[in-house]
Amino acid sequence: IVMAMLLQTHNTISSRDGLGLNEYFLALAPTGFGKEEVRKLVSKLFKMLGLGDRAGEVRLQYAAPPSMQGIHQLLEKGGRSSFFMADEFANWLKQSGTDSNKSNALNYLMECYTKALDTVYCGNAANSTYTPVENPRVSVVATSTGEAMFETLNQSQAESGAYNRWVIF
């Protein structure tokens, strides 16, 4: 997690097509286990390393992505790297099955994952024009309970590749 945070903005892994360091981590544990400590540790390291003070480096967000446009605007505004830290992520995923904004955000996360060395486009809204973002870096550190995740999994999300992008602890 720390390596992804430190390296994702400026580095890639040399492979056939190159590999960006967009990483999605999901810590599963029972209620009361202390899953939030993972997120607290990332936040402490972020501050200790002064990443928040470096303009255009990494933006640390303390919630799940609100929408496709929300993620894209964060990437447009502050460097090209955003690190989301979401608690109770199964609830967000469950809502993505019925909430089109969250569903589009999930699809956009999957697109950013594969386009770390390419360009992402958000399209345009009636009152906003979005600028394409080159080499987006988006990472997520999320927590949930295993039971909630298994209740949340649906076939459509699994078939779209929404789960094979996650490193699950």
N, C-alpha and C positions, 0 to 999 in steps of 0.2 A: 504494500500500500504506500509506504513512504517512498520507495523507489519510483513508483509511478508518479507520485506528486512532485518529486524533485526533477525527474527527467522528462516528463511528458511534453513539456512545452517546446523544447529545443532538440530532442533526440529521437532517433528511430532505431529499429533493429534491422540490420542488413539481412534481407531475405530476397527471394525472387522479385517481389514487387515492393519491398520495403514494408515495414510494420510499425505503425504508430503505437504509442503507449496509452491509448484510451483503455482504461480498465474499469470493470464493474465488479465490486466486491459485495457479497451478501453474508453477513454473520447471523447464523441461526442458533438460537438457544432458548431455553424455557424462560417464562416470565420470572423476573427476580434474579436472573443469572448475572446481570451486569453487562448486557450487550452494549449499552450506551458508553461504556468505558473505552471501547474501540474508537468510537467517534470522538470522545474527549481526548484520547491520545493523539489522534490525527490533528485535532485543533491545536493542542499544545505544541506539537512539533511544527506546525504551520507558523505559529507565533514565534517559537524559539529560533527558527531559521529565518525569520524576517520576510517570509514570502509575501505577506500581506502588504508590506511596505514597498515592494518593488512594483512600480507602475507597469501594467501590462503583462505581468507574469501569470499568476494563478489567482483566480477568484474562488474563495471558499463560500459555499452556499449551505445554509443550515436547514434545508428542507428538500423534499423531492421536487423535481422540475414541474412548474405549474402548467406549462403548455409548450408546444413546438415553438411558437413565437417568442415565449419567455426565454427559452434556452438560446434561441438564435440571437436575441437582443443582448443577452449576457456575453455571448461570443463576439458580437459586433463591437460592444462598448469597451471591454477591458481585456485587451490581449486576446488570445485565442484559446485560453485554457480555463475551464471551470471545473471545480471539484464539488460535487453535491454530496451532502451527508444527510441521509434520510432515516428517520426512526419509523417503526411500524410500517415498513415498506409493503407488506402484504396488503394492507388496507388500500394503499395507493394503487397497487396492481389490480386489486379487485375492482376499484372504481374505474380503472382504465377499460374494463369490459363494458361499461355503460356510459361513461363520460367521454365524449368525443375529444375534448381538449386533452385529457390524460392519455387517451388512446393515441392521438397524434404525437404527443410528447414521447411516449414509449417507442413509437415507430421512428421518430427523429433521433432518439438515443441510439437505436440500432443502426441508423444511417450514419451518425457521427462515428460510431465504433468502427465502421468499415471505411470511412472516408478521412481518416487521420492524415493521409497524404494526398488528399484531393480537395474538392470544393463542395460545400453544402449550400443548398438553396432553400430558402424558406417560402418563396413565392411572395405575393403581395396581398395586402388586405385593403379594404375599401379606403381606410384612412392612413395607411402606413406603407412605406416602401422599404423592403429589406435588402440589404447589401449582401451578396454572396460572401461566405467566409471560407478562406483557404486554410487548409491544414488545421481543422478544428481539433481541439483537445478537450475531451469531456470524460470525466471519471466520476464514479458514484461509489460511496461507501454507505451501505444500507444495513439495517438490522430488522429482524423480525423473529417470530417463533416458527419452528418447523411446522407445527400444526396449522398455523395460519397460512403458510406458503402452500402446503398441500391442498388446503381447502380452496385456495385462490387459483391454482394452476388450471388453465382451461386449454382445450385442444387448439383453438385458434391461435392463442399466443405462443404455444409450444411449436406449432407448425410454422409460424412466422420467424422463428429463430430467436424469440425474446429470451429464452432461458439458456441457450448454449453460449451466450456471451458473458455469463456471470461466473466468477470464482466464488464458490460457496464454501464457507467454513462451518 
